[in-house]
């Protein structure tokens, strides 16, 4: 159990550098001055941020329903 957790944590830690590098590309596109391109980047970021919140919400709702069912 601990070995799997350690390996997962190590993998996430090692892959964050490539994720940070992509932020410079977004910054360069936005600083270019093209308003349509900047709006597209912002819409893409918003689109990508919605799904984790939906998944967490669905998980919490499922847990709530499960616990409510156990009480009855």
mmCIF file of the N, C-alpha and C atoms, coordinates in Angstrom:
data_MODEL
# 
_entry.id   MODEL 
# 
loop_
_atom_site.group_PDB 
_atom_site.id 
_atom_site.type_symbol 
_atom_site.label_atom_id 
_atom_site.label_alt_id 
_atom_site.label_comp_id 
_atom_site.label_asym_id 
_atom_site.label_entity_id 
_atom_site.label_seq_id 
_atom_site.pdbx_PDB_ins_code 
_atom_site.Cartn_x 
_atom_site.Cartn_y 
_atom_site.Cartn_z 
_atom_site.occupancy 
_atom_site.B_iso_or_equiv 
_atom_site.pdbx_formal_charge 
_atom_site.auth_seq_id 
_atom_site.auth_comp_id 
_atom_site.auth_asym_id 
_atom_site.auth_atom_id 
_atom_site.pdbx_PDB_model_num 
ATOM 1   N N  . UNK A 1 1  ? 0.829   -1.196 0.000   1.00 0.00 ? 1  UNK A N  1 
ATOM 2   C CA . UNK A 1 1  ? 0.000   0.000  0.000   1.00 0.00 ? 1  UNK A CA 1 
ATOM 3   C C  . UNK A 1 1  ? 0.868   1.251  0.000   1.00 0.00 ? 1  UNK A C  1 
ATOM 4   N N  . UNK A 1 2  ? 1.828   1.284  0.921   1.00 0.00 ? 2  UNK A N  1 
ATOM 5   C CA . UNK A 1 2  ? 2.678   2.470  1.022   1.00 0.00 ? 2  UNK A CA 1 
ATOM 6   C C  . UNK A 1 2  ? 3.588   2.601  -0.194  1.00 0.00 ? 2  UNK A C  1 
ATOM 7   N N  . UNK A 1 3  ? 3.990   1.465  -0.747  1.00 0.00 ? 3  UNK A N  1 
ATOM 8   C CA . UNK A 1 3  ? 4.860   1.490  -1.924  1.00 0.00 ? 3  UNK A CA 1 
ATOM 9   C C  . UNK A 1 3  ? 4.118   2.091  -3.117  1.00 0.00 ? 3  UNK A C  1 
ATOM 10  N N  . UNK A 1 4  ? 2.853   1.717  -3.294  1.00 0.00 ? 4  UNK A N  1 
ATOM 11  C CA . UNK A 1 4  ? 2.059   2.270  -4.391  1.00 0.00 ? 4  UNK A CA 1 
ATOM 12  C C  . UNK A 1 4  ? 1.846   3.766  -4.203  1.00 0.00 ? 4  UNK A C  1 
ATOM 13  N N  . UNK A 1 5  ? 1.564   4.174  -2.987  1.00 0.00 ? 5  UNK A N  1 
ATOM 14  C CA . UNK A 1 5  ? 1.372   5.595  -2.698  1.00 0.00 ? 5  UNK A CA 1 
ATOM 15  C C  . UNK A 1 5  ? 2.650   6.374  -2.957  1.00 0.00 ? 5  UNK A C  1 
ATOM 16  N N  . UNK A 1 6  ? 3.774   5.818  -2.534  1.00 0.00 ? 6  UNK A N  1 
ATOM 17  C CA . UNK A 1 6  ? 5.062   6.477  -2.762  1.00 0.00 ? 6  UNK A CA 1 
ATOM 18  C C  . UNK A 1 6  ? 5.363   6.593  -4.253  1.00 0.00 ? 6  UNK A C  1 
ATOM 19  N N  . UNK A 1 7  ? 5.102   5.532  -5.008  1.00 0.00 ? 7  UNK A N  1 
ATOM 20  C CA . UNK A 1 7  ? 5.349   5.570  -6.449  1.00 0.00 ? 7  UNK A CA 1 
ATOM 21  C C  . UNK A 1 7  ? 4.446   6.583  -7.143  1.00 0.00 ? 7  UNK A C  1 
ATOM 22  N N  . UNK A 1 8  ? 3.194   6.645  -6.751  1.00 0.00 ? 8  UNK A N  1 
ATOM 23  C CA . UNK A 1 8  ? 2.273   7.615  -7.333  1.00 0.00 ? 8  UNK A CA 1 
ATOM 24  C C  . UNK A 1 8  ? 2.705   9.034  -7.005  1.00 0.00 ? 8  UNK A C  1 
ATOM 25  N N  . UNK A 1 9  ? 3.066   9.283  -5.759  1.00 0.00 ? 9  UNK A N  1 
ATOM 26  C CA . UNK A 1 9  ? 3.525   10.612 -5.358  1.00 0.00 ? 9  UNK A CA 1 
ATOM 27  C C  . UNK A 1 9  ? 4.792   10.997 -6.112  1.00 0.00 ? 9  UNK A C  1 
ATOM 28  N N  . UNK A 1 10 ? 5.713   10.053 -6.269  1.00 0.00 ? 10 UNK A N  1 
ATOM 29  C CA . UNK A 1 10 ? 6.958   10.324 -6.996  1.00 0.00 ? 10 UNK A CA 1 
ATOM 30  C C  . UNK A 1 10 ? 6.675   10.644 -8.454  1.00 0.00 ? 10 UNK A C  1 
ATOM 31  N N  . UNK A 1 11 ? 5.763   9.905  -9.066  1.00 0.00 ? 11 UNK A N  1 
ATOM 32  C CA . UNK A 1 11 ? 5.408   10.155 -10.465 1.00 0.00 ? 11 UNK A CA 1 
ATOM 33  C C  . UNK A 1 11 ? 4.813   11.545 -10.638 1.00 0.00 ? 11 UNK A C  1 
ATOM 34  N N  . UNK A 1 12 ? 3.914   11.918 -9.753  1.00 0.00 ? 12 UNK A N  1 
ATOM 35  C CA . UNK A 1 12 ? 3.292   13.242 -9.830  1.00 0.00 ? 12 UNK A CA 1 
ATOM 36  C C  . UNK A 1 12 ? 4.330   14.330 -9.618  1.00 0.00 ? 12 UNK A C  1 
ATOM 37  N N  . UNK A 1 13 ? 5.207   14.124 -8.678  1.00 0.00 ? 13 UNK A N  1 
ATOM 38  C CA . UNK A 1 13 ? 6.250   15.107 -8.391  1.00 0.00 ? 13 UNK A CA 1 
ATOM 39  C C  . UNK A 1 13 ? 7.195   15.287 -9.573  1.00 0.00 ? 13 UNK A C  1 
ATOM 40  N N  . UNK A 1 14 ? 7.523   14.211 -10.254 1.00 0.00 ? 14 UNK A N  1 
ATOM 41  C CA . UNK A 1 14 ? 8.451   14.286 -11.381 1.00 0.00 ? 14 UNK A CA 1 
ATOM 42  C C  . UNK A 1 14 ? 7.811   14.869 -12.639 1.00 0.00 ? 14 UNK A C  1 
ATOM 43  N N  . UNK A 1 15 ? 6.506   14.786 -12.771 1.00 0.00 ? 15 UNK A N  1 
ATOM 44  C CA . UNK A 1 15 ? 5.852   15.293 -13.979 1.00 0.00 ? 15 UNK A CA 1 
ATOM 45  C C  . UNK A 1 15 ? 5.392   16.737 -13.850 1.00 0.00 ? 15 UNK A C  1 
ATOM 46  N N  . UNK A 1 16 ? 5.532   17.361 -12.704 1.00 0.00 ? 16 UNK A N  1 
ATOM 47  C CA . UNK A 1 16 ? 5.059   18.737 -12.560 1.00 0.00 ? 16 UNK A CA 1 
ATOM 48  C C  . UNK A 1 16 ? 5.934   19.733 -13.295 1.00 0.00 ? 16 UNK A C  1 
ATOM 49  N N  . UNK A 1 17 ? 7.205   19.425 -13.520 1.00 0.00 ? 17 UNK A N  1 
ATOM 50  C CA . UNK A 1 17 ? 8.069   20.352 -14.245 1.00 0.00 ? 17 UNK A CA 1 
ATOM 51  C C  . UNK A 1 17 ? 7.572   20.580 -15.663 1.00 0.00 ? 17 UNK A C  1 
ATOM 52  N N  . UNK A 1 18 ? 7.104   19.542 -16.326 1.00 0.00 ? 18 UNK A N  1 
ATOM 53  C CA . UNK A 1 18 ? 6.595   19.720 -17.680 1.00 0.00 ? 18 UNK A CA 1 
ATOM 54  C C  . UNK A 1 18 ? 5.287   20.506 -17.662 1.00 0.00 ? 18 UNK A C  1 
ATOM 55  N N  . UNK A 1 19 ? 4.500   20.372 -16.609 1.00 0.00 ? 19 UNK A N  1 
ATOM 56  C CA . UNK A 1 19 ? 3.264   21.141 -16.506 1.00 0.00 ? 19 UNK A CA 1 
ATOM 57  C C  . UNK A 1 19 ? 3.556   22.613 -16.276 1.00 0.00 ? 19 UNK A C  1 
ATOM 58  N N  . UNK A 1 20 ? 4.563   22.917 -15.478 1.00 0.00 ? 20 UNK A N  1 
ATOM 59  C CA . UNK A 1 20 ? 4.939   24.307 -15.230 1.00 0.00 ? 20 UNK A CA 1 
ATOM 60  C C  . UNK A 1 20 ? 5.482   24.940 -16.500 1.00 0.00 ? 20 UNK A C  1 
ATOM 61  N N  . UNK A 1 21 ? 6.177   24.172 -17.319 1.00 0.00 ? 21 UNK A N  1 
ATOM 62  C CA . UNK A 1 21 ? 6.749   24.697 -18.558 1.00 0.00 ? 21 UNK A CA 1 
ATOM 63  C C  . UNK A 1 21 ? 5.654   25.149 -19.515 1.00 0.00 ? 21 UNK A C  1 
ATOM 64  N N  . UNK A 1 22 ? 4.510   24.528 -19.467 1.00 0.00 ? 22 UNK A N  1 
ATOM 65  C CA . UNK A 1 22 ? 3.437   24.892 -20.387 1.00 0.00 ? 22 UNK A CA 1 
ATOM 66  C C  . UNK A 1 22 ? 2.825   26.241 -20.031 1.00 0.00 ? 22 UNK A C  1 
ATOM 67  N N  . UNK A 1 23 ? 2.937   26.658 -18.801 1.00 0.00 ? 23 UNK A N  1 
ATOM 68  C CA . UNK A 1 23 ? 2.396   27.955 -18.403 1.00 0.00 ? 23 UNK A CA 1 
ATOM 69  C C  . UNK A 1 23 ? 3.087   29.092 -19.147 1.00 0.00 ? 23 UNK A C  1 
ATOM 70  N N  . UNK A 1 24 ? 4.362   28.939 -19.439 1.00 0.00 ? 24 UNK A N  1 
ATOM 71  C CA . UNK A 1 24 ? 5.083   29.970 -20.188 1.00 0.00 ? 24 UNK A CA 1 
ATOM 72  C C  . UNK A 1 24 ? 4.510   30.119 -21.590 1.00 0.00 ? 24 UNK A C  1 
ATOM 73  N N  . UNK A 1 25 ? 4.076   29.022 -22.177 1.00 0.00 ? 25 UNK A N  1 
ATOM 74  C CA . UNK A 1 25 ? 3.484   29.083 -23.514 1.00 0.00 ? 25 UNK A CA 1 
ATOM 75  C C  . UNK A 1 25 ? 2.159   29.831 -23.471 1.00 0.00 ? 25 UNK A C  1 
ATOM 76  N N  . UNK A 1 26 ? 1.348   29.568 -22.469 1.00 0.00 ? 26 UNK A N  1 
ATOM 77  C CA . UNK A 1 26 ? 0.076   30.284 -22.336 1.00 0.00 ? 26 UNK A CA 1 
ATOM 78  C C  . UNK A 1 26 ? 0.336   31.772 -22.139 1.00 0.00 ? 26 UNK A C  1 
ATOM 79  N N  . UNK A 1 27 ? 1.311   32.093 -21.313 1.00 0.00 ? 27 UNK A N  1 
ATOM 80  C CA . UNK A 1 27 ? 1.644   33.488 -21.049 1.00 0.00 ? 27 UNK A CA 1 
ATOM 81  C C  . UNK A 1 27 ? 2.112   34.177 -22.322 1.00 0.00 ? 27 UNK A C  1 
ATOM 82  N N  . UNK A 1 28 ? 2.919   33.502 -23.121 1.00 0.00 ? 28 UNK A N  1 
ATOM 83  C CA . UNK A 1 28 ? 3.415   34.091 -24.370 1.00 0.00 ? 28 UNK A CA 1 
ATOM 84  C C  . UNK A 1 28 ? 2.279   34.345 -25.347 1.00 0.00 ? 28 UNK A C  1 
ATOM 85  N N  . UNK A 1 29 ? 1.318   33.437 -25.411 1.00 0.00 ? 29 UNK A N  1 
ATOM 86  C CA . UNK A 1 29 ? 0.182   33.608 -26.320 1.00 0.00 ? 29 UNK A CA 1 
ATOM 87  C C  . UNK A 1 29 ? -0.665  34.790 -25.879 1.00 0.00 ? 29 UNK A C  1 
ATOM 88  N N  . UNK A 1 30 ? -0.908  34.911 -24.582 1.00 0.00 ? 30 UNK A N  1 
ATOM 89  C CA . UNK A 1 30 ? -1.745  35.994 -24.074 1.00 0.00 ? 30 UNK A CA 1 
ATOM 90  C C  . UNK A 1 30 ? -1.040  37.338 -24.221 1.00 0.00 ? 30 UNK A C  1 
ATOM 91  N N  . UNK A 1 31 ? 0.275   37.378 -23.996 1.00 0.00 ? 31 UNK A N  1 
ATOM 92  C CA . UNK A 1 31 ? 1.017   38.630 -24.111 1.00 0.00 ? 31 UNK A CA 1 
ATOM 93  C C  . UNK A 1 31 ? 1.205   39.072 -25.554 1.00 0.00 ? 31 UNK A C  1 
ATOM 94  N N  . UNK A 1 32 ? 0.904   38.209 -26.497 1.00 0.00 ? 32 UNK A N  1 
ATOM 95  C CA . UNK A 1 32 ? 1.053   38.527 -27.910 1.00 0.00 ? 32 UNK A CA 1 
ATOM 96  C C  . UNK A 1 32 ? 0.150   39.687 -28.314 1.00 0.00 ? 32 UNK A C  1 
ATOM 97  N N  . UNK A 1 33 ? -0.962  39.849 -27.645 1.00 0.00 ? 33 UNK A N  1 
ATOM 98  C CA . UNK A 1 33 ? -1.853  40.966 -27.920 1.00 0.00 ? 33 UNK A CA 1 
ATOM 99  C C  . UNK A 1 33 ? -3.071  40.583 -28.739 1.00 0.00 ? 33 UNK A C  1 
ATOM 100 N N  . UNK A 1 34 ? -3.162  39.344 -29.174 1.00 0.00 ? 34 UNK A N  1 
ATOM 101 C CA . UNK A 1 34 ? -4.313  38.894 -29.949 1.00 0.00 ? 34 UNK A CA 1 
ATOM 102 C C  . UNK A 1 34 ? -5.467  38.612 -28.986 1.00 0.00 ? 34 UNK A C  1 
ATOM 103 N N  . UNK A 1 35 ? -6.482  39.456 -29.033 1.00 0.00 ? 35 UNK A N  1 
ATOM 104 C CA . UNK A 1 35 ? -7.597  39.358 -28.080 1.00 0.00 ? 35 UNK A CA 1 
ATOM 105 C C  . UNK A 1 35 ? -8.375  38.061 -28.275 1.00 0.00 ? 35 UNK A C  1 
ATOM 106 N N  . UNK A 1 36 ? -8.602  37.671 -29.527 1.00 0.00 ? 36 UNK A N  1 
ATOM 107 C CA . UNK A 1 36 ? -9.350  36.439 -29.777 1.00 0.00 ? 36 UNK A CA 1 
ATOM 108 C C  . UNK A 1 36 ? -8.600  35.216 -29.247 1.00 0.00 ? 36 UNK A C  1 
ATOM 109 N N  . UNK A 1 37 ? -7.291  35.220 -29.424 1.00 0.00 ? 37 UNK A N  1 
ATOM 110 C CA . UNK A 1 37 ? -6.487  34.100 -28.936 1.00 0.00 ? 37 UNK A CA 1 
ATOM 111 C C  . UNK A 1 37 ? -6.507  34.059 -27.406 1.00 0.00 ? 37 UNK A C  1 
ATOM 112 N N  . UNK A 1 38 ? -6.399  35.206 -26.761 1.00 0.00 ? 38 UNK A N  1 
ATOM 113 C CA . UNK A 1 38 ? -6.436  35.259 -25.294 1.00 0.00 ? 38 UNK A CA 1 
ATOM 114 C C  . UNK A 1 38 ? -7.790  34.791 -24.779 1.00 0.00 ? 38 UNK A C  1 
ATOM 115 N N  . UNK A 1 39 ? -8.851  35.176 -25.465 1.00 0.00 ? 39 UNK A N  1 
ATOM 116 C CA . UNK A 1 39 ? -10.189 34.737 -25.062 1.00 0.00 ? 39 UNK A CA 1 
ATOM 117 C C  . UNK A 1 39 ? -10.325 33.230 -25.227 1.00 0.00 ? 39 UNK A C  1 
ATOM 118 N N  . UNK A 1 40 ? -9.743  32.692 -26.282 1.00 0.00 ? 40 UNK A N  1 
ATOM 119 C CA . UNK A 1 40 ? -9.765  31.244 -26.487 1.00 0.00 ? 40 UNK A CA 1 
ATOM 120 C C  . UNK A 1 40 ? -9.015  30.502 -25.399 1.00 0.00 ? 40 UNK A C  1 
ATOM 121 N N  . UNK A 1 41 ? -7.871  31.045 -24.992 1.00 0.00 ? 41 UNK A N  1 
ATOM 122 C CA . UNK A 1 41 ? -7.102  30.421 -23.906 1.00 0.00 ? 41 UNK A CA 1 
ATOM 123 C C  . UNK A 1 41 ? -7.910  30.454 -22.612 1.00 0.00 ? 41 UNK A C  1 
ATOM 124 N N  . UNK A 1 42 ? -8.532  31.575 -22.315 1.00 0.00 ? 42 UNK A N  1 
ATOM 125 C CA . UNK A 1 42 ? -9.339  31.686 -21.092 1.00 0.00 ? 42 UNK A CA 1 
ATOM 126 C C  . UNK A 1 42 ? -10.524 30.732 -21.122 1.00 0.00 ? 42 UNK A C  1 
ATOM 127 N N  . UNK A 1 43 ? -11.182 30.610 -22.270 1.00 0.00 ? 43 UNK A N  1 
ATOM 128 C CA . UNK A 1 43 ? -12.301 29.676 -22.386 1.00 0.00 ? 43 UNK A CA 1 
ATOM 129 C C  . UNK A 1 43 ? -11.829 28.236 -22.214 1.00 0.00 ? 43 UNK A C  1 
ATOM 130 N N  . UNK A 1 44 ? -10.670 27.919 -22.764 1.00 0.00 ? 44 UNK A N  1 
ATOM 131 C CA . UNK A 1 44 ? -10.124 26.570 -22.619 1.00 0.00 ? 44 UNK A CA 1 
ATOM 132 C C  . UNK A 1 44 ? -9.801  26.242 -21.177 1.00 0.00 ? 44 UNK A C  1 
ATOM 133 N N  . UNK A 1 45 ? -9.226  27.198 -20.465 1.00 0.00 ? 45 UNK A N  1 
ATOM 134 C CA . UNK A 1 45 ? -8.902  26.987 -19.053 1.00 0.00 ? 45 UNK A CA 1 
ATOM 135 C C  . UNK A 1 45 ? -10.181 26.781 -18.246 1.00 0.00 ? 45 UNK A C  1 
ATOM 136 N N  . UNK A 1 46 ? -11.186 27.591 -18.518 1.00 0.00 ? 46 UNK A N  1 
ATOM 137 C CA . UNK A 1 46 ? -12.466 27.444 -17.819 1.00 0.00 ? 46 UNK A CA 1 
ATOM 138 C C  . UNK A 1 46 ? -13.092 26.089 -18.114 1.00 0.00 ? 46 UNK A C  1 
ATOM 139 N N  . UNK A 1 47 ? -13.045 25.673 -19.369 1.00 0.00 ? 47 UNK A N  1 
ATOM 140 C CA . UNK A 1 47 ? -13.598 24.383 -19.773 1.00 0.00 ? 47 UNK A CA 1 
ATOM 141 C C  . UNK A 1 47 ? -12.889 23.243 -19.048 1.00 0.00 ? 47 UNK A C  1 
ATOM 142 N N  . UNK A 1 48 ? -11.575 23.326 -18.948 1.00 0.00 ? 48 UNK A N  1 
ATOM 143 C CA . UNK A 1 48 ? -10.819 22.270 -18.283 1.00 0.00 ? 48 UNK A CA 1 
ATOM 144 C C  . UNK A 1 48 ? -11.030 22.260 -16.772 1.00 0.00 ? 48 UNK A C  1 
ATOM 145 N N  . UNK A 1 49 ? -11.345 23.407 -16.181 1.00 0.00 ? 49 UNK A N  1 
ATOM 146 C CA . UNK A 1 49 ? -11.539 23.483 -14.732 1.00 0.00 ? 49 UNK A CA 1 
ATOM 147 C C  . UNK A 1 49 ? -12.909 22.974 -14.297 1.00 0.00 ? 49 UNK A C  1 
ATOM 148 N N  . UNK A 1 50 ? -13.873 22.942 -15.202 1.00 0.00 ? 50 UNK A N  1 
ATOM 149 C CA . UNK A 1 50 ? -15.232 22.547 -14.837 1.00 0.00 ? 50 UNK A CA 1 
ATOM 150 C C  . UNK A 1 50 ? -15.303 21.065 -14.474 1.00 0.00 ? 50 UNK A C  1 
ATOM 151 N N  . UNK A 1 51 ? -14.621 20.217 -15.217 1.00 0.00 ? 51 UNK A N  1 
ATOM 152 C CA . UNK A 1 51 ? -14.788 18.781 -15.043 1.00 0.00 ? 51 UNK A CA 1 
ATOM 153 C C  . UNK A 1 51 ? -14.296 18.241 -13.702 1.00 0.00 ? 51 UNK A C  1 
ATOM 154 N N  . UNK A 1 52 ? -13.177 18.693 -13.158 1.00 0.00 ? 52 UNK A N  1 
ATOM 155 C CA . UNK A 1 52 ? -12.822 18.200 -11.819 1.00 0.00 ? 52 UNK A CA 1 
ATOM 156 C C  . UNK A 1 52 ? -13.866 18.562 -10.764 1.00 0.00 ? 52 UNK A C  1 
ATOM 157 N N  . UNK A 1 53 ? -14.438 19.752 -10.866 1.00 0.00 ? 53 UNK A N  1 
ATOM 158 C CA . UNK A 1 53 ? -15.472 20.139 -9.905  1.00 0.00 ? 53 UNK A CA 1 
ATOM 159 C C  . UNK A 1 53 ? -16.726 19.286 -10.079 1.00 0.00 ? 53 UNK A C  1 
ATOM 160 N N  . UNK A 1 54 ? -17.083 18.977 -11.310 1.00 0.00 ? 54 UNK A N  1 
ATOM 161 C CA . UNK A 1 54 ? -18.233 18.106 -11.540 1.00 0.00 ? 54 UNK A CA 1 
ATOM 162 C C  . UNK A 1 54 ? -17.988 16.702 -10.991 1.00 0.00 ? 54 UNK A C  1 
ATOM 163 N N  . UNK A 1 55 ? -16.791 16.185 -11.182 1.00 0.00 ? 55 UNK A N  1 
ATOM 164 C CA . UNK A 1 55 ? -16.473 14.850 -10.671 1.00 0.00 ? 55 UNK A CA 1 
ATOM 165 C C  . UNK A 1 55 ? -16.502 14.808 -9.149  1.00 0.00 ? 55 UNK A C  1 
ATOM 166 N N  . UNK A 1 56 ? -15.943 15.815 -8.507  1.00 0.00 ? 56 UNK A N  1 
ATOM 167 C CA . UNK A 1 56 ? -15.960 15.871 -7.037  1.00 0.00 ? 56 UNK A CA 1 
ATOM 168 C C  . UNK A 1 56 ? -17.395 16.014 -6.542  1.00 0.00 ? 56 UNK A C  1 
ATOM 169 N N  . UNK A 1 57 ? -18.178 16.847 -7.204  1.00 0.00 ? 57 UNK A N  1 
ATOM 170 C CA . UNK A 1 57 ? -19.579 17.013 -6.822  1.00 0.00 ? 57 UNK A CA 1 
ATOM 171 C C  . UNK A 1 57 ? -20.360 15.719 -6.964  1.00 0.00 ? 57 UNK A C  1 
ATOM 172 N N  . UNK A 1 58 ? -20.139 14.999 -8.057  1.00 0.00 ? 58 UNK A N  1 
ATOM 173 C CA . UNK A 1 58 ? -20.823 13.722 -8.262  1.00 0.00 ? 58 UNK A CA 1 
ATOM 174 C C  . UNK A 1 58 ? -20.396 12.703 -7.211  1.00 0.00 ? 58 UNK A C  1 
ATOM 175 N N  . UNK A 1 59 ? -19.121 12.698 -6.867  1.00 0.00 ? 59 UNK A N  1 
ATOM 176 C CA . UNK A 1 59 ? -18.631 11.782 -5.836  1.00 0.00 ? 59 UNK A CA 1 
ATOM 177 C C  . UNK A 1 59 ? -19.255 12.094 -4.482  1.00 0.00 ? 59 UNK A C  1 
ATOM 178 N N  . UNK A 1 60 ? -19.292 13.366 -4.112  1.00 0.00 ? 60 UNK A N  1 
ATOM 179 C CA . UNK A 1 60 ? -19.886 13.749 -2.827  1.00 0.00 ? 60 UNK A CA 1 
ATOM 180 C C  . UNK A 1 60 ? -21.380 13.437 -2.791  1.00 0.00 ? 60 UNK A C  1 
ATOM 181 N N  . UNK A 1 61 ? -22.075 13.655 -3.904  1.00 0.00 ? 61 UNK A N  1 
ATOM 182 C CA . UNK A 1 61 ? -23.499 13.343 -3.965  1.00 0.00 ? 61 UNK A CA 1 
ATOM 183 C C  . UNK A 1 61 ? -23.727 11.837 -3.821  1.00 0.00 ? 61 UNK A C  1 
ATOM 184 N N  . UNK A 1 62 ? -22.873 11.036 -4.456  1.00 0.00 ? 62 UNK A N  1 
ATOM 185 C CA . UNK A 1 62 ? -22.996 9.585  -4.356  1.00 0.00 ? 62 UNK A CA 1 
ATOM 186 C C  . UNK A 1 62 ? -22.750 9.116  -2.922  1.00 0.00 ? 62 UNK A C  1 
ATOM 187 N N  . UNK A 1 63 ? -21.756 9.685  -2.271  1.00 0.00 ? 63 UNK A N  1 
ATOM 188 C CA . UNK A 1 63 ? -21.483 9.338  -0.870  1.00 0.00 ? 63 UNK A CA 1 
ATOM 189 C C  . UNK A 1 63 ? -22.656 9.741  0.010   1.00 0.00 ? 63 UNK A C  1 
ATOM 190 N N  . UNK A 1 64 ? -23.232 10.911 -0.237  1.00 0.00 ? 64 UNK A N  1 
ATOM 191 C CA . UNK A 1 64 ? -24.389 11.378 0.533   1.00 0.00 ? 64 UNK A CA 1 
ATOM 192 C C  . UNK A 1 64 ? -25.562 10.414 0.375   1.00 0.00 ? 64 UNK A C  1 
ATOM 193 N N  . UNK A 1 65 ? -25.845 10.009 -0.867  1.00 0.00 ? 65 UNK A N  1 
ATOM 194 C CA . UNK A 1 65 ? -26.950 9.079  -1.109  1.00 0.00 ? 65 UNK A CA 1 
ATOM 195 C C  . UNK A 1 65 ? -26.698 7.739  -0.432  1.00 0.00 ? 65 UNK A C  1 
ATOM 196 N N  . UNK A 1 66 ? -25.454 7.267  -0.487  1.00 0.00 ? 66 UNK A N  1 
ATOM 197 C CA . UNK A 1 66 ? -25.104 5.986  0.120   1.00 0.00 ? 66 UNK A CA 1 
ATOM 198 C C  . UNK A 1 66 ? -25.291 6.029  1.632   1.00 0.00 ? 66 UNK A C  1 
ATOM 199 N N  . UNK A 1 67 ? -24.830 7.091  2.262   1.00 0.00 ? 67 UNK A N  1 
ATOM 200 C CA . UNK A 1 67 ? -24.966 7.215  3.723   1.00 0.00 ? 67 UNK A CA 1 
ATOM 201 C C  . UNK A 1 67 ? -26.428 7.382  4.129   1.00 0.00 ? 67 UNK A C  1 
ATOM 202 N N  . UNK A 1 68 ? -27.190 8.096  3.316   1.00 0.00 ? 68 UNK A N  1 
ATOM 203 C CA . UNK A 1 68 ? -28.615 8.274  3.602   1.00 0.00 ? 68 UNK A CA 1 
ATOM 204 C C  . UNK A 1 68 ? -29.348 6.939  3.492   1.00 0.00 ? 68 UNK A C  1 
ATOM 205 N N  . UNK A 1 69 ? -28.944 6.131  2.521   1.00 0.00 ? 69 UNK A N  1 
ATOM 206 C CA . UNK A 1 69 ? -29.558 4.824  2.334   1.00 0.00 ? 69 UNK A CA 1 
ATOM 207 C C  . UNK A 1 69 ? -29.234 3.895  3.507   1.00 0.00 ? 69 UNK A C  1 
ATOM 208 N N  . UNK A 1 70 ? -28.030 4.009  4.069   1.00 0.00 ? 70 UNK A N  1 
ATOM 209 C CA . UNK A 1 70 ? -27.652 3.175  5.207   1.00 0.00 ? 70 UNK A CA 1 
ATOM 210 C C  . UNK A 1 70 ? -28.452 3.516  6.460   1.00 0.00 ? 70 UNK A C  1 
ATOM 211 N N  . UNK A 1 71 ? -28.819 4.786  6.621   1.00 0.00 ? 71 UNK A N  1 
ATOM 212 C CA . UNK A 1 71 ? -29.583 5.201  7.802   1.00 0.00 ? 71 UNK A CA 1 
ATOM 213 C C  . UNK A 1 71 ? -31.004 4.653  7.773   1.00 0.00 ? 71 UNK A C  1 
ATOM 214 N N  . UNK A 1 72 ? -31.554 4.496  6.581   1.00 0.00 ? 72 UNK A N  1 
ATOM 215 C CA . UNK A 1 72 ? -32.947 4.015  6.464   1.00 0.00 ? 72 UNK A CA 1 
ATOM 216 C C  . UNK A 1 72 ? -32.998 2.555  6.575   1.00 0.00 ? 72 UNK A C  1 
# 
